[in-house]
Amino acid sequence: MSLAPETIRKSIEALLNLQEIDAQLFKLRNEEKVLPPEMAQLKAKLDEAQKAYRGYDRTFKELDRERRALELRTLTLQEDLKRAEVKRREVRNTKEEFAANKEFEAFQKKVAEIAKTLEDRQKATQEKQQIRDEKQKVVESLEADLKAADIKRSERIQEIHQQIKALEDKRHDFIGQVDEEVFSIYERVQKIRSGNGIAYVKGLMCSGCFVSIPPQLALMLDKMDSVITCPSCSRILYPANDANSSTAA
Ligand SMILES: [Zn+2]
């Protein structure tokens, strides 16, 4: 595309300002889109803590069910024991007495066994309950942390929106100073190059992609009568000595 050198010079100057804005816009939009690593980490920790809590809760509930079943079994056995005791008092001869005693002792032994098992279960249940409660506290604390981080994030997002709005207004002013066709080339490239659509050339190298450009392109670049783009990255090129190259890396 053929243009007056003055138009190209002016456009490039404005594009360099635009590029600074677009790089900031790109960063802000990225920050808006991507969850901060500390939040992602917090979420992963919470997931893990919830999983641990559920595991202990399940074990606790199983043990508690067993404990209640044993308590019921104890009640039944105690009834059996009472009946055996009554029977023992109603014996009519030694043979019956012997049998009744034997039955009573057998029930007594069972009651003692169950009592021992029950005691073990109660202890185990209590232990699991304690661990489960500790895990619950961890979950609650992480939930609170995440909630706080969420609030902070929402505030930051609002800030980002305001900054984007301000930059877009500023951007609009510079767009007016760029030749329309030059701008459309720039706009296409910056969208795919992280807000970076223009690059200087120094020693035949594009500062945007660090690939060498053909010497004849460099000659055309010096003439400033057409818009030259990098054959490798498509960025609009300008000679390093022609504008402030330090802002366009
Ligand atoms: Zn390039």
Residues whose N, C-alpha, C, O or C-beta is under 5 A from the ligand:
A	BS01	ZN	C206 G208 C209 C230 S232 C233 S234
